[in-house]
């Protein structure tokens, strides 16, 4: 079963004639006029660094699919809607991830060409992606950039203890047959990443920790 998440809701993707959230060019930008444009592998046009964006419409990062706040790199062409968070601009091109230790993951700006309908399924949260993708060509293993950079432990406002990241609920205990997120109440299929407190038997989807915006 695929679970809808903030990734699926926010990513800009196309199925036939149905479009997801539309990017809008900011009407008011704050940036230094002396700051030069820079190039990035993910886009064919130079990008201009912006310290703060002010826009009437929600702006979506072309890399991770989340709403843009704070420092951003925006396409220097007035007719082009491409923009990325600074954090997405600064992502490592190669990643050794503990969830897939046998191979290095490579950062792609779009899903691999051999993937149908130009989408991929994230192995962490099992949701769609159309933007930046940490990819293993050998295993067809893919991660959203946000999922790939989730911390090993975190403190969540709804629980008093640190939560630890597990790459499947069976890695917590072999005897566990099912797992229900204590935050949203949904059943979690095995293989989806979870944050868990063993002391309290409290666990949540990794996707329930992802912010709406950066």
N, C-alpha and C positions, 0 to 999 in steps of 0.2 A: 504493500500500500504506500503510495506517495503522499507525503504530508505537505500541505501548502505552508509556505513560510514567507518571511519578509523578503527573502531573495526572489522567490517566484513572483510575489506581488510587485516588487520594485524594479526588477530587471526589464529592460526595454527589449522586447522580443516580438516577433511576428509569426502568426499562424494564419496563413491565407491573407485575408483582408483585415484581420483583427489586430489592432495595435495596443501595446501596453502604454504606460505613462509617457507622455510626450515631453521631450526636452524643450525648454524655452530659453532664448538668448536673454541674458540679464539686461535690464534696462539701465541700471546704475552700477558702476564698477568703481572700486577704490584701488588704485595701483599707482606705482611710481612711473611717470612718463619716461624716466631714464632707464628703467629696468629692461634689459634686452629680452627678446624672445629666445626660446630654447627649443631644441628638437627632442622628440621622444619616439622610440621605436614603434609605438602603437598607432601613430598618426602621421599622415603625409604632409601636414602643414605645421609651421612653427607654432609653438604655444606661448602664450603670454602669462606670466605669473600675476595672480590677483590676490591681494591681501584679504579682501573681504568682499563678498558678493551680496548685493541687495537686489532682489527681484520679486515681482508680484507673484510669479508662478513657481511651483516646486521645481528645483533643478536636480537632475539625476546624473550621477557620475557615470561616464561611459565605460569605466573600468569595472567597478564593483556593483553598480546598480543601486546604491543607496543615495539618499538625499545629500546634496552638497552643502556644507557649511565651512566657514573658516577659509584658510588659504587654499587656493585652487589654481590649476593651470587651464586656461581657456584658449580655444583656437583663435589665432590672430585674424582669421578671415571672418568678416562680418556675417557672411551667409552660412557659415558652418557652425553647427551646434555642439561640436565635440568639446568635452571638458572632463577633467579628472581631479580628484582630491590630490593634495600634495603627498599623502601617504601612499596612494596608488601610483603616483609618478615615481616615487622612491623605492618601489618594490624591487627585491632581488630578482635577477633573471633566472637564477637556479636556486633550488631549495631542496635540502635533505630533510625529509619530514619523517617523524617517528611512526606515523600511520602507514608509511610505505617505505621502509628502510632499504629495500633491495635495489631501488633505482632513484636517481635524481629526477626531480620534477622541474620542468621547464615552463617559464612564464610565457603564455601566448596571449596576444591581444584579442583574438577571437577563437572560437572552437576550431579544432582541426578540420581541414577541408573534407575529409572522408566521413565526418559526422553528418547524419541526415538532418535536414532542416536547419542547419547552422546553430544547433543547440548542444549542450552537454548536460549530463546529470552529475551533480556533485556527490562524491562518495561519502562525504561527511554527513550531509543533511538530506540527500536524495531529492533535491530540488533542481529546477532548471537553471541554466546559466547561458548567457549569450555574449558576455563581455570577457574580461580577463579570466584566464584559466591556468592554474598550475596543473600541468599535464605530464603523464608518463606515456610515451608513445608505445612502449613495449607491452604494457599491461592495460592500456586504455583506462588509466586511472586519472580522475579529475577532481580538483578541489576549487571551490570559490576562493578568491584571495582572502576574504574575510574569515572563512572557515580554516584556511591554512595557517592563519596567524592568531587563532584562538589561544589564550594562555593555558598553561598546564593546570593552574589552579586559579580560582577567582572567588571573590567575596560578593555574594548576591544579597540585595537588600531584603529579600524575603526569607533569608536563613542566617542563623547566627554563626555558623562555622564556614570555614573554607570548603569549597567544592572542588573535587578533582575531576579532570577530564579523562573519560574512557572512550575508546574507539568502538565499543559495542557493549551492551549490557551483560553479555555472557563473560566478558573479561573481568567483570566485577566478581561474579560467582558463577561457577558452572551450573549450579542448581537453579538459577533464575530462569523461569520459563516465559515470563512476560514482564513488561516494564511500562508503568504509567507515569507520565510527567506530572510532578506534584504542583506545577505552576499552571499549565493549561488543561490538564486532565485528559490529554490524548494518549492512546496507546502508542508506544514507540517500537517500530519494527527493529529487529536485531540488525546490527550493522550501522545504525545511525548513532552518531556521537552523542554522549550524554555527560552531564556534570553530576557528580554524586557525592553525598556525605555518608560514609559507611556507619558512622556513629549513630546517626539519626534515621538511617534508611530513607534519606531525602534525595530525590534526583529530578533533574529537568533536562529537556532537550538542549542540545547546544544552541539550536536556533532561537530558543527563548531568551538567550543572553545577547543576541545580536541587536545593536541599536538600530533605530529607524534612520539615523543620520550620523555622519562623522563630522 
